[in-house]
Amino acid sequence: MFYELAAPSWGEEEVAAAKRVIESGFYTMGGEVKAFERAFADYFGVRAGIMVNSGSSANLIAVAALAYRQDRPLQRGDEVIVPVLSWATTYHPLQQYGLKLRFVDIELETLNIDVGQLERALTPRTRAIVAVSILGNPAALDTLRAFADAHGLALLEDNCESMDAELGGRKCGSFGDLNTFSFFFSHHISTMEGGMILTDDRELEDLCRSLRAHGWTRDLPADTGLYQRGGSDHFEAYRFILPGYNVRPLEIEAAVGREQLKKLPAMTAARRRNLALFQSLFADDERFILQRENGTSSAFSFTLILNPAHRPDRGRVFAALKQADIGFRIITGGNFLRHDVLRFYDYEVVGGAAPNADLAHDYGFFVGNHPHDLTPQITRLREVLDTVCR
C-alpha cells in the first residue's frame, strides 16, 4: 500500500535480541523481563514497571490492583469517571469489576476528556478517574491529577496510545497512581504483543506482580506487606493470595523491547517531523478539524474531522482515499456509547449526550504515522483531500 496505517519498526538489533533468547532455551518471564521493566521505569522516571502480555492486560491488572488495595479499594457499585472516546479495553476491566462508568464528552479539538465537566461528573460514589491521551496527544493530565487529589480519587492513566508524549516537561504515563502502556505492532515501540504498568506505589506494585501470575506469592519480595510468609517452603512455593490471572510476557518480547526503547527518542523525533509537515499542510483549512496539540504530542497518527459546516460527504472522501491507496480507520474506538457492548454496562452519560464524540465518530478518521519520513505520503494525502472536499 502507498500509505499504510501501520509499519514495522524493527531492525537488525531486535532480530538479534530475539535470536539470543531463542538460543538461550529459556522463553518465559525471566531476566530479560526484569531488565526491560527496570529500563522502562527509569525512562519515565517512575519507581517500578510490571510487564504484561498486552496493554489491555495492563488495564485489567491495574483495575484489579485498585480493587485489592488495603485503603479505599474499588468495590462493586463504585463510580469511575471516563472519557467517552477510547479503546474498548480502557472500559472493559471496569465493567468486569462491577463499577459504574460516568462517561464525559471530549473536547472536539484535542479529542481528550473535557475537564470542564469533571465537577458535574463527580458524585458521592466516585472513586476513580481514567485519564486517556488520545493518539499521542496529552490529555489535561495535570488538571486530572489535581482533581483526583482534591477529591481522594485514584487516577488510572491509560497511556497506551501516547508513549513518549510530554506535558509540562513530564512524560505522559507518569501522572497516575497506575499508568499503562501497550507495545502492539502499530504502537510507538513494538514487542509483537506486550504491555507495561508503571507505579510509584509499593503496595500497588506488589499487587500487580501477584495478579499478573496466578495471584501467587512467588514474584513478590520478602518484605512485601501483602501477606505473612509461613514456615513451609513446600507450600510457600505455590501459595495463592489473590484471584489473579496469567498475563505474563515472554522473554523474547522483553529482549526486543529493550532494543526498541533505545530507539524511542529518535523514532519519536521522526514522528514529530511528520506531524509538523501534516500540520503545515492542513493549517487554517476550515474544511478540516485537526487535533490541537496539548503539551508535546508523540504523534501516534494524524486525525482529521470533516467540518460538518461544509456539508462533507465522508463516503466520497473514503472512496477517494481507497482509490489513492491510503489507509484510514475510525478514531481509536469512536464514541464508545454507540457500541453494542454497552448493554452489559452500568453507566451514565454526564449531561445526557456526547455531541463532540458523535462528531468525531461520524465525520472523523485517522491515517498512519511512522518513525520515518512520510513526506510523499502526507503530501499525497493533502492533494487527495483537497480535491475530493472542494
C-alpha positions as CSV (number, residue, x, y, z in Angstrom):
1,M,0.0,0.0,0.0
2,F,1.2,3.5,-0.8
3,Y,0.4,4.9,2.7
4,E,-0.1,2.2,5.3
5,L,-1.9,2.6,8.6
6,A,1.0,0.8,10.4
7,A,4.6,-0.1,9.5
8,P,7.3,-2.3,11.2
9,S,9.9,-0.5,13.3
10,W,12.3,-3.4,13.9
11,G,15.9,-3.6,12.7
12,E,18.8,-6.0,13.0
13,E,19.1,-5.3,16.7
14,E,15.6,-6.6,17.5
15,V,16.1,-9.7,15.4
16,A,19.4,-10.4,17.1
17,A,17.8,-10.0,20.5
18,A,15.0,-12.4,19.7
19,K,17.6,-15.0,18.4
20,R,19.6,-14.5,21.6
21,V,16.6,-15.6,23.7
22,I,15.7,-18.5,21.4
23,E,19.3,-19.8,21.6
24,S,19.3,-19.5,25.4
25,G,16.5,-22.1,25.6
26,F,14.6,-20.0,28.3
27,Y,11.5,-18.3,27.0
28,T,9.1,-17.5,29.8
29,M,9.3,-14.5,32.1
30,G,12.8,-14.1,33.5
31,G,15.9,-11.9,33.4
32,E,15.1,-10.1,30.1
33,V,11.7,-9.0,31.5
34,K,13.3,-7.7,34.7
35,A,15.8,-5.7,32.8
36,F,13.2,-4.2,30.5
37,E,11.0,-3.3,33.4
38,R,13.8,-1.5,35.1
39,A,14.9,0.4,31.9
40,F,11.3,1.3,31.1
41,A,10.5,2.6,34.5
42,D,13.8,4.6,34.6
43,Y,13.0,6.2,31.2
44,F,9.7,7.5,32.5
45,G,11.0,8.4,36.0
46,V,8.7,6.1,37.8
47,R,9.7,3.7,40.6
48,A,8.6,0.3,39.2
49,G,7.5,-1.4,36.0
50,I,5.4,-4.5,35.7
51,M,5.4,-6.0,32.2
52,V,2.4,-8.0,30.9
53,N,1.3,-9.6,27.7
54,S,-0.7,-6.6,26.3
55,G,-1.8,-3.1,27.0
56,S,-5.3,-4.5,27.6
57,S,-4.0,-6.8,30.2
58,A,-2.2,-3.8,31.8
59,N,-5.5,-2.1,32.2
60,L,-7.1,-5.3,33.6
61,I,-4.3,-5.8,36.2
62,A,-4.3,-2.1,37.1
63,V,-8.0,-2.1,37.9
64,A,-7.7,-5.4,39.8
65,A,-4.9,-3.9,41.9
66,L,-7.1,-0.9,42.8
67,A,-9.8,-3.4,43.8
68,Y,-7.5,-5.3,46.2
69,R,-5.5,-2.5,47.8
70,Q,-6.0,-2.0,51.5
71,D,-7.0,1.6,51.6
72,R,-10.3,2.5,49.8
73,P,-10.4,-0.4,47.4
74,L,-12.7,-0.1,44.4
75,Q,-15.9,-2.0,45.1
76,R,-18.9,-3.1,43.1
77,G,-21.2,-0.1,42.5
78,D,-18.4,2.5,42.9
79,E,-18.3,5.0,40.1
80,V,-15.4,5.9,37.8
81,I,-15.2,9.0,35.5
82,V,-14.1,8.1,32.0
83,P,-13.9,9.8,28.6
84,V,-16.4,8.7,26.0
85,L,-13.8,8.2,23.4
86,S,-11.1,5.5,23.9
87,W,-10.4,1.8,23.1
88,A,-12.7,-0.9,24.4
89,T,-10.3,-2.4,26.9
90,T,-10.0,1.0,28.6
91,Y,-13.5,0.3,29.8
92,H,-14.0,-3.5,30.0
93,P,-12.0,-4.1,33.2
94,L,-14.1,-1.5,34.9
95,Q,-17.3,-3.3,33.9
96,Q,-15.8,-6.7,34.8
97,Y,-15.1,-5.4,38.3
98,G,-18.7,-4.2,38.7
99,L,-18.0,-0.5,38.5
100,K,-20.4,2.1,37.2
101,L,-19.0,4.3,34.5
102,R,-19.6,8.1,34.3
103,F,-19.0,9.0,30.7
104,V,-17.7,12.5,29.9
105,D,-17.7,14.0,26.4
106,I,-14.4,15.0,24.8
107,E,-13.1,18.3,23.6
108,L,-13.5,18.3,19.8
109,E,-10.1,20.0,19.2
110,T,-7.9,17.7,21.4
111,L,-10.1,14.6,21.4
112,N,-9.4,14.2,25.1
113,I,-11.8,14.4,28.0
114,D,-13.5,17.7,28.6
115,V,-12.1,18.6,32.1
116,G,-14.6,21.4,32.3
117,Q,-17.2,18.7,33.1
118,L,-15.4,17.0,36.0
119,E,-17.2,18.7,38.8
120,R,-20.5,17.8,37.1
121,A,-19.4,14.2,36.8
122,L,-18.4,13.9,40.5
123,T,-20.9,12.1,42.9
124,P,-20.5,10.8,46.4
125,R,-19.9,7.3,44.9
126,T,-17.0,8.5,42.6
127,R,-13.8,6.6,43.5
128,A,-11.5,6.9,40.4
129,I,-10.8,8.7,37.1
130,V,-9.4,7.1,34.0
131,A,-7.2,9.6,32.0
132,V,-6.6,8.7,28.4
133,S,-4.4,10.7,26.0
134,I,-5.7,10.0,22.5
135,L,-3.3,9.1,19.7
136,G,-0.2,10.7,21.2
137,N,-1.9,13.9,22.3
138,P,-1.6,14.5,26.1
139,A,-4.9,14.9,28.0
140,A,-5.0,17.6,30.7
141,L,-3.2,15.3,33.0
142,D,-2.1,18.0,35.4
143,T,-5.8,19.0,35.9
144,L,-6.9,15.4,36.2
145,R,-4.2,14.7,38.8
146,A,-5.1,17.8,40.8
147,F,-8.8,16.9,40.7
148,A,-8.2,13.3,41.8
149,D,-6.0,14.5,44.7
150,A,-8.5,17.1,45.8
151,H,-11.3,14.5,46.0
152,G,-9.4,11.5,47.2
153,L,-9.8,9.6,43.9
154,A,-7.5,7.1,42.3
155,L,-6.1,8.1,38.9
156,L,-5.5,5.4,36.3
157,E,-3.6,6.8,33.3
158,D,-4.2,4.8,30.1
159,N,-1.2,5.9,28.1
160,C,-1.3,3.0,25.5
161,E,-1.6,5.4,22.6
162,S,0.7,8.2,23.8
163,M,4.1,6.8,24.8
164,D,6.8,9.5,24.9
165,A,4.3,12.4,24.9
166,E,5.0,15.1,27.4
167,L,3.1,17.7,29.4
168,G,4.9,20.5,31.2
169,G,8.2,18.6,30.6
170,R,6.9,15.5,32.3
171,K,6.3,12.2,30.5
172,C,2.8,11.1,30.0
173,G,2.4,7.7,31.7
174,S,3.8,9.1,35.0
175,F,0.8,11.1,36.3
176,G,-1.4,8.3,37.5
177,D,-1.3,6.1,40.6
178,L,-1.1,3.4,37.9
179,N,-0.1,4.0,34.3
180,T,-0.5,1.6,31.4
181,F,1.3,1.2,28.1
182,S,0.9,-1.0,25.0
183,F,3.7,-2.5,22.8
184,F,1.4,-3.6,20.0
185,F,2.7,-3.8,16.4
186,S,1.5,-0.3,15.4
187,H,2.5,1.5,18.6
188,H,5.4,3.7,19.5
189,I,7.5,0.7,20.3
190,S,6.6,-2.8,19.4
191,T,7.4,-6.1,21.1
192,M,4.9,-8.0,18.9
193,E,2.4,-8.0,21.8
194,G,3.1,-6.7,25.2
195,G,2.3,-4.0,27.8
196,M,3.6,-2.4,30.9
197,I,2.2,-0.9,34.2
198,L,4.2,1.8,35.9
199,T,3.6,2.9,39.5
200,D,5.4,4.7,42.4
201,D,3.2,2.9,44.9
202,R,4.8,-0.1,46.5
203,E,1.6,-1.8,47.5
204,L,0.1,-1.4,44.0
205,E,3.4,-2.7,42.5
206,D,3.2,-5.9,44.6
207,L,-0.5,-6.4,43.9
208,C,0.2,-6.1,40.1
209,R,3.1,-8.6,40.3
210,S,0.9,-11.1,42.1
211,L,-2.1,-10.6,40.0
212,R,0.0,-10.9,36.8
213,A,0.9,-14.5,37.6
214,H,-1.9,-16.6,39.1
215,G,-2.2,-14.4,42.3
216,W,0.7,-16.3,43.8
217,T,3.5,-15.0,46.0
218,R,6.5,-16.3,44.1
219,D,7.3,-13.0,42.4
220,L,7.0,-10.8,45.5
221,P,9.9,-9.5,47.6
222,A,10.4,-10.9,51.1
223,D,9.4,-7.6,52.7
224,T,6.0,-7.2,50.9
225,G,3.2,-6.2,53.1
226,L,0.6,-8.3,51.2
227,Y,0.9,-11.4,53.3
228,Q,2.9,-13.1,56.1
229,R,5.2,-15.9,54.9
230,G,4.8,-19.3,56.7
231,G,7.4,-21.8,57.6
232,S,6.8,-24.5,54.9
233,D,8.8,-23.9,51.8
234,H,7.0,-26.7,50.1
235,F,3.7,-24.8,50.4
236,E,5.1,-21.3,50.0
237,A,6.4,-22.1,46.5
238,Y,2.8,-22.4,45.4
239,R,0.9,-20.1,47.7
240,F,-2.0,-18.1,46.2
241,I,-3.2,-14.9,47.9
242,L,-5.3,-13.2,45.2
243,P,-7.7,-14.2,42.4
244,G,-5.2,-13.5,39.7
245,Y,-4.6,-14.2,36.1
246,N,-1.8,-15.4,33.8
247,V,-0.9,-12.4,31.7
248,R,2.9,-12.9,31.9
249,P,5.1,-11.7,29.0
250,L,7.7,-13.6,27.1
251,E,11.5,-13.2,27.3
252,I,11.6,-12.6,23.6
253,E,9.2,-9.7,23.9
254,A,11.2,-8.1,26.6
255,A,14.5,-8.5,24.8
256,V,13.0,-6.8,21.8
257,G,11.6,-4.1,24.0
258,R,15.0,-3.3,25.4
259,E,16.2,-2.6,21.9
260,Q,13.1,-0.6,20.9
261,L,13.4,1.6,24.0
262,K,16.9,2.6,23.0
263,K,15.4,3.8,19.6
264,L,12.4,5.5,21.1
265,P,13.7,9.1,21.3
266,A,14.8,9.0,17.6
267,M,11.6,7.4,16.5
268,T,9.5,10.0,18.3
269,A,11.5,12.8,16.7
270,A,10.8,11.3,13.3
271,R,7.1,11.1,14.1
272,R,7.1,14.7,15.2
273,R,8.8,15.8,12.0
274,N,6.0,14.2,10.1
275,L,3.5,15.9,12.4
276,A,5.0,19.3,11.6
277,L,4.6,18.7,7.9
278,F,1.0,17.4,8.4
279,Q,0.1,20.5,10.5
280,S,1.7,22.9,8.0
281,L,-0.2,21.4,5.0
282,F,-3.6,21.4,6.7
283,A,-3.3,24.6,8.8
284,D,-6.1,27.1,8.6
285,D,-8.1,25.0,6.2
286,E,-11.6,25.3,7.7
287,R,-12.8,22.1,5.9
288,F,-10.9,20.0,8.4
289,I,-10.8,20.0,12.2
290,L,-7.3,18.9,13.3
291,Q,-6.4,17.6,16.7
292,R,-5.0,20.6,18.6
293,E,-1.7,19.6,20.3
294,N,-1.7,19.9,24.1
295,G,1.8,19.7,25.5
296,T,4.1,17.8,23.3
297,S,2.4,15.1,21.2
298,S,4.2,11.8,20.4
299,A,2.2,11.8,17.1
300,F,0.8,8.3,17.1
301,S,-1.2,9.2,13.9
302,F,-2.9,12.1,12.2
303,T,-6.6,12.7,12.9
304,L,-9.0,14.6,10.6
305,I,-12.6,15.5,11.3
306,L,-14.5,16.7,8.2
307,N,-16.1,20.0,9.3
308,P,-19.9,19.4,9.2
309,A,-20.4,23.1,8.5
310,H,-19.1,22.4,5.0
311,R,-21.6,19.5,4.5
312,P,-18.9,16.9,3.6
313,D,-19.6,13.5,2.1
314,R,-17.5,11.2,4.1
315,G,-18.3,8.2,1.9
316,R,-17.0,10.1,-1.1
317,V,-13.9,11.0,0.9
318,F,-13.3,7.4,1.9
319,A,-13.7,6.2,-1.7
320,A,-11.1,8.7,-2.8
321,L,-8.6,7.6,-0.1
322,K,-9.1,3.9,-1.1
323,Q,-8.6,4.9,-4.8
324,A,-5.3,6.6,-3.8
325,D,-4.2,3.5,-1.8
326,I,-4.2,5.4,1.5
327,G,-5.2,3.5,4.6
328,F,-7.5,5.0,7.2
329,R,-9.7,4.0,10.1
330,I,-12.1,5.2,12.9
331,I,-10.5,7.4,15.5
332,T,-9.4,5.0,18.3
333,G,-12.7,3.2,19.0
334,G,-15.0,6.0,18.2
335,N,-17.8,7.1,20.5
336,F,-18.0,4.1,22.9
337,L,-21.6,4.8,23.7
338,R,-22.5,3.6,20.2
339,H,-21.1,0.1,20.6
340,D,-23.4,-2.9,21.2
341,V,-21.4,-4.0,24.3
342,L,-22.9,-1.1,26.3
343,R,-25.9,-3.3,27.0
344,F,-23.7,-5.1,29.5
345,Y,-22.6,-1.9,31.3
346,D,-23.9,0.1,34.3
347,Y,-23.3,3.7,33.2
348,E,-24.5,7.2,32.9
349,V,-23.6,10.0,30.4
350,V,-22.7,13.2,32.1
351,G,-25.0,15.8,30.5
352,G,-27.1,13.1,28.8
353,A,-25.2,13.2,25.5
354,A,-21.7,13.4,23.9
355,P,-22.1,15.6,20.8
356,N,-18.4,16.1,20.3
357,A,-17.7,12.4,20.4
358,D,-20.5,11.9,17.9
359,L,-18.9,14.4,15.5
360,A,-15.6,12.5,15.8
361,H,-17.4,9.3,15.2
362,D,-19.5,10.4,12.2
363,Y,-17.1,12.7,10.5
364,G,-13.6,11.7,11.7
365,F,-10.9,9.3,10.7
366,F,-7.1,8.9,11.1
367,V,-4.2,8.0,8.9
368,G,-1.0,6.5,10.0
369,N,2.3,8.0,11.2
370,H,5.5,6.0,11.3
371,P,9.1,6.6,12.6
372,H,10.5,7.5,9.2
373,D,10.0,10.2,6.6
374,L,6.5,10.3,5.2
375,T,6.7,13.5,3.0
376,P,5.4,11.8,-0.2
377,Q,2.6,10.1,1.6
378,I,1.4,13.2,3.6
379,T,1.7,15.4,0.5
380,R,-0.4,13.0,-1.5
381,L,-3.0,12.8,1.3
382,R,-3.3,16.6,1.2
383,E,-3.8,16.5,-2.6
384,V,-6.4,13.9,-2.5
385,L,-8.4,15.5,0.3
386,D,-8.1,19.0,-1.2
387,T,-9.6,17.6,-4.5
388,V,-12.4,15.5,-3.0
389,C,-13.5,18.1,-0.5
390,R,-13.9,21.0,-3.0
